[in-house]
Amino acid sequence: MAPVNIHDFRDLARRRLPKIFFDYIDGGSFEEETMRANRSDFARFGLRQTVLSEVRQQDLSTVYLGRRHPLPFMLGPVGFLGLYSGRGEEKAVRAAHAAGIPFCLSTFSIASLADLRAVTGGPLHFQLYVLEDRSLSEAFLATAEQAGVDTLFVTVDTAITGIRERDVRNGFRSLTRVTPGLLARLALKPRWLVDVAMRGMPSVRAIEHRPDFGRGALEQAASLSRRIDKTLSWKDIAWLRERWAGKLIVKGVLAPEDAVAARNLGCDGVVISNHGGRQLDGASSTIGALPAIRAAVGPDFCLMLDGGIRRGTDILKAVGLGADGVMLGRAYAYGLAAAGEAGVAEVIAILTREVSISLVLMGIASIDELKAAGSAAVQHKGGGA
Ligand SMILES: Cc1cc2nc3c(=O)[nH]c(=O)nc-3n(C[C@H](O)[C@H](O)[C@H](O)COP(=O)(O)O)c2cc1C
């Protein structure tokens, strides 16, 4: 049956992907409490219904990251897309740009920025993990400049990788090459095998020239994670701010004082994120953290939000509570794994439809009107009129 919503795409992805990769996408750290809270805390907020407001023309466009975009959401950085579908990064960027929305390429990608440049003339965004080896970070920045990246997201919530127990059980981190045992498990999903692995195990293009990171995406993933700089501090963000002329966004902020620090250092915005519940288990949900962060930074500083976005109504709640825009993670990764580029396009279409219908039923004509209405339109269920 054709998928009707994002949950259906998740089910399809589970059927299409080898378990080791589905679990890698789907899982969170330890009890997965924060991952669940990202979803369940959306239910703490309600959308205000008003009727007979004669909405004739709807406008879903809005401004985030310094530009007007046709939709209030974009595709955020998700590692190893090319392992879930052959040329996965290229498929995702094409689907995003066809809808006029940004796509952000993860440091941990099979495709390089040059590979994306070959398939799109649209704006490119890049997510940077700062590694202990600063010369490599410098090289990433130079490559990003050459590719014409205008927005850099620096991810700061991964000083150490959280333990995701599904990955431990599946041996995701310890499998550094394709053993006969792994091959047997991968062969259970022949369509995936033909699509992704027929030409050998894909590798991370950005570090292909560095044999010390190992060979093949699995081994490279393990060594990249180990080499993320554990001592990253605000001094490094100040250095990046001086070094990077384009827009700089700090990804992985949950505390108001951290958002204020980023603003005071001249960053262009932050992503309110707990890495999809994959890092500090017990951390606040992102939707729960948003109102206090907006109050602390004031109305003009760009706040993006990700975590648990599976419905158009989640997007409306985030925007009404003060996010300038929203970023998708697993939602589009499921679409990609399930049905390639068409799957990502369908995920974008489903969420667009849900946003559009719900906005009409709220009696609101545009995303900008929703932003202006703010807490009059999205209310905490515990109180309010
Ligand atoms: C499989 C997977 C890989 C990810 N890889 C990265 C990454 O390379 N860089 C990064 O900044 N965030 C990464 N993230 C985090 C996402 O950017 C985002 O914060 C998170 O997925 C949002 O939660 P959601 O998936 O519930 O929407 C990854 C998330 C997933 C699920």
The ligand as an SDF file (V2000), in Angstrom:
LIG
                    3D

 31 33  0  0  0  0  0  0  0  0999 V2000
   20.9040    8.3740   11.0760 C   0  0  0  0  0  0  0  0  0  0  0  0
   21.2030    9.7490   11.5780 C   0  0  0  0  0  0  0  0  0  0  0  0
   22.4260   10.3360   11.2760 C   0  0  0  0  0  0  0  0  0  0  0  0
   22.6970   11.6360   11.7060 C   0  0  0  0  0  0  0  0  0  0  0  0
   23.8840   12.2160   11.3430 N   0  0  0  0  0  0  0  0  0  0  0  0
   24.1280   13.4940   11.7040 C   0  0  0  0  0  0  0  0  0  0  0  0
   25.3190   14.1280   11.2750 C   0  0  0  0  0  0  0  0  0  0  0  0
   26.1320   13.5500   10.5670 O   0  0  0  0  0  0  0  0  0  0  0  0
   25.5210   15.4120   11.6730 N   0  0  0  0  0  0  0  0  0  0  0  0
   24.6250   16.0910   12.4590 C   0  0  0  0  0  0  0  0  0  0  0  0
   24.8580   17.2550   12.7950 O   0  0  0  0  0  0  0  0  0  0  0  0
   23.4940   15.5090   12.8680 N   0  0  0  0  0  0  0  0  0  0  0  0
   23.2230   14.2370   12.5040 C   0  0  0  0  0  0  0  0  0  0  0  0
   22.0580   13.6420   12.9060 N   0  0  0  0  0  0  0  0  0  0  0  0
   21.0800   14.4200   13.7100 C   0  0  0  0  0  0  0  0  0  0  0  0
   20.0740   15.1390   12.8060 C   0  0  0  0  0  0  0  0  0  0  0  0
   20.6700   16.2070   12.1150 O   0  0  0  0  0  0  0  0  0  0  0  0
   18.9140   15.7060   13.6340 C   0  0  0  0  0  0  0  0  0  0  0  0
   19.4290   16.4710   14.6870 O   0  0  0  0  0  0  0  0  0  0  0  0
   17.9780   14.6360   14.1850 C   0  0  0  0  0  0  0  0  0  0  0  0
   17.8690   13.5580   13.2820 O   0  0  0  0  0  0  0  0  0  0  0  0
   16.5970   15.2400   14.4380 C   0  0  0  0  0  0  0  0  0  0  0  0
   15.7350   14.3140   15.0230 O   0  0  0  0  0  0  0  0  0  0  0  0
   14.6490   13.4620   14.1890 P   0  0  0  0  0  0  0  0  0  0  0  0
   15.4540   12.5040   13.3690 O   0  0  0  0  0  0  0  0  0  0  0  0
   13.8450   12.7850   15.2300 O   0  0  0  0  0  0  0  0  0  0  0  0
   13.8760   14.4000   13.3310 O   0  0  0  0  0  0  0  0  0  0  0  0
   21.7540   12.3410   12.4860 C   0  0  0  0  0  0  0  0  0  0  0  0
   20.5280   11.7380   12.7860 C   0  0  0  0  0  0  0  0  0  0  0  0
   20.2480   10.4680   12.3430 C   0  0  0  0  0  0  0  0  0  0  0  0
   18.9150    9.8680   12.6560 C   0  0  0  0  0  0  0  0  0  0  0  0
  1  2  1  0
  2  3  1  0
  2 30  2  0
  3  4  2  0
  4  5  1  0
  4 28  1  0
  5  6  2  0
  6  7  1  0
  6 13  1  0
  7  8  2  0
  7  9  1  0
  9 10  1  0
 10 11  2  0
 10 12  1  0
 12 13  2  0
 13 14  1  0
 14 15  1  0
 14 28  1  0
 15 16  1  0
 16 17  1  0
 16 18  1  0
 18 19  1  0
 18 20  1  0
 20 21  1  0
 20 22  1  0
 22 23  1  0
 23 24  1  0
 24 25  2  0
 24 26  1  0
 24 27  1  0
 28 29  2  0
 29 30  1  0
 30 31  1  0
M  END
$$$$
